[in-house]
């Protein structure tokens, strides 16, 4: 509008206007400084008075912004901030040195039993043992057997066992003044022999018979080389005279000969009675002795004849008389002896 350059009057008007603004700003600065000074003086004079309430903030002056003041002192450390997000895991470090071995721990409890293992393979068969003797037969040789004994074919060995005859029990003869209980007879002895043989060989033998009441048993003999001898048992004795009479037992057969085993027989039992002669007594007859084949005859506790034995070689029991009767009562008969011949081939 002014042809590219403002008229001089207009420029002068602009200049005056700027000077007026600067003048007003300066006056405000001066006024503010005076106010601050007055307040400072009053504050010094009334430093012990109660501070009044702070006035409202005045309007911002229109003067130009002053220069930036110097930095204040560093404030105190603020509260710690929240923990940041964890960083990624670092690489694995190198393996450390092996530590020293610890002490041995206590033994743990036993575990449960494991399953049974499979059966192992069978071992090889052992060598065949030597052939032992074979039992062919056992032959009883008693009082009815025919002598001699003939060895069967194929038999190489005989095992012979012989028993002597058993003794008879003691008698009681009241007609002769005897009263009470007699003793039992003894059993026959025992012998065992092992005899080498061949088929067809013959051996004679004798069987000892059992003794009747008051008599001993006979001797049993098997005539091998040497002969096998089993002796008979002795008879029981009658009661003694007088009060409380006693009948002594018969001894067992004495020890025989010719065997690898030779044994005596067993004695019978003693007869006993209590009471006075001529009156009724309490009596117990002696039992017969037991042989290797079985027990002897039982003795009774009443007035009666003796009991016969029934086992090979055992003794008969004694007789007994409790009340005087004038009779003769016989002791029991002992059993016959025998031989048992076992054949091996």
WOQUIMO-V87552 format. One record per helix or strand of 3 or more residues. SS is the DSSP state (h for helix, s for strand). FROM is the first residue (numbers start at 1). LEN is the number of residues. If there is no record, write none. Layout:
# WOQUIMO-V87552
ss,from,len
SS,FROM,LEN
SS,FROM,LEN
This chain:
# WOQUIMO-V87552
ss,from,len
h,8,38
s,135,7
s,157,7
h,174,3
s,190,7
s,220,3
s,228,3
s,261,3
s,271,4
s,282,3
s,338,7
